[in-house]
Amino acid sequence: MPATPAPHDFPSDLLAGQEELHQVRSVLLALLKRLPWSVEPHDGFSDSTGWRRTERPASPGWTPEEQAEVEELRAKERELAVFVTCHKYWEQVTGSDNVAARAALKHAHETPDESLSS
């Protein structure tokens, strides 16, 4: 059984930023799964010459609104990632504690039951 990680006293704004980052990434992933595979209209293709067959149906492309929504979510994701990784909290955490603390922050929003299943 793995050792229980040391508790960290993360500032509330860092916790909120990490949680919002999780939410934005979840929304972005769901949107990308829903959208056609190609941003631009494409006739599709089929290729069986490689080590595995690759096939894509015709794609109507993304609408300007869908492109704007993806770009907005990606910009928000970048903004939050910079906020979380460059937060002043990390100045006080050194060495291997830094790696453990950053890993703990990613799971700080989970309940104990959720963290056991991952």
N, C-alpha and C positions, 0 to 999 in steps of 0.2 A: 504494500500500500504506500503511495507516495506521501512524503512529508507534507503537512499542512503549511502553506506559505505564511510568512510573517504578515500580520495585519499592517496595513498602510493607512496613514491618516491623510487621505487625499483631500485637497481643498474642494469645496462644493462647486466652484466654477469649472474645475478640471473634470470632476465627475459628470457635470451637466454637459460639458463639451464632448466628452467621450460617448455619453448616451446619445446625444444628438447626432454624432458621427455614425454610430450604429444605425440609427433610424434613417438617416439620409442614404447610407449605403444599401439598406434594405429596400427602400423605395426605388432607388436607382436600379438595383438588380431586378426587381419585379418589372419595372418599366422596360428594361432591355430585353427581358425574356418575352415580353408581350409584343415588342416591335418586330418588324420584318428584319431578316438577317442582314440586309444591305441598306446602307443609308441612302444611296443613290438607286434609282430604278435599274434593275438588272434582269436579263433574260433567264438566268439560272444556268446550271451546268451539271454535268455528270462526268466523272473521271474514274475509270477502273484500272488505269495503268500503274498506279502506285501500289504500295503494300496493303492499302485498304481502299475500299470504294468510298468516294466522296461524291455527295450529291446535294444540290441545293435547288429548291424550286424557284420559279420566277419571283422577283421581289418588286413590289410597287415603290419601294423606297420609303423614306420618312417624310412626313409633311413638315413644313417650316415650323409649325407649332411643336411637333414632336422633337425636332432638332433643338429648338430653343429650350424645351423642358429638360432634355438630356444635358445640354450645356449648362443650364442653371444648376442642376443637381450636381454635376461634376465640379463646378466652381465652388459650390457650398461645401462639397466633400473636401476639396483642396484647402479651403479656408479653415475648416474644422481640424483637418489633419495637421496643419501648421500650428494652429492654436494648441492642440493637445501635445504635440511633440516638442514645442518650444516653450511650454509653460514654465514659469519661474520655479515651480515646485521641483523640477528636475535638477536644478542647481544644487540642491541639498542632498541628493541621492547619488552615491558614487559607487564605482566598481560593479561587482556582480549584483549588488542590491538594485542597481539601476535596471538591469534586465528583468529581475524578478518583479520589481515594482511596475514596470511597463506592462508586463504580462498580467499582473494582478489587476491593473486598471482596466484592461480589455474585458475582464470578467466581473468587475465590481458590481455591475447592475444585475447579475444573475442571482437567483435564489440558490441556496445550497443544493437543492434537487437538480436544477438545471446544470450546474457546474459538474455534477457527477456523470451526467450523460454525454458530455463532450469529450 
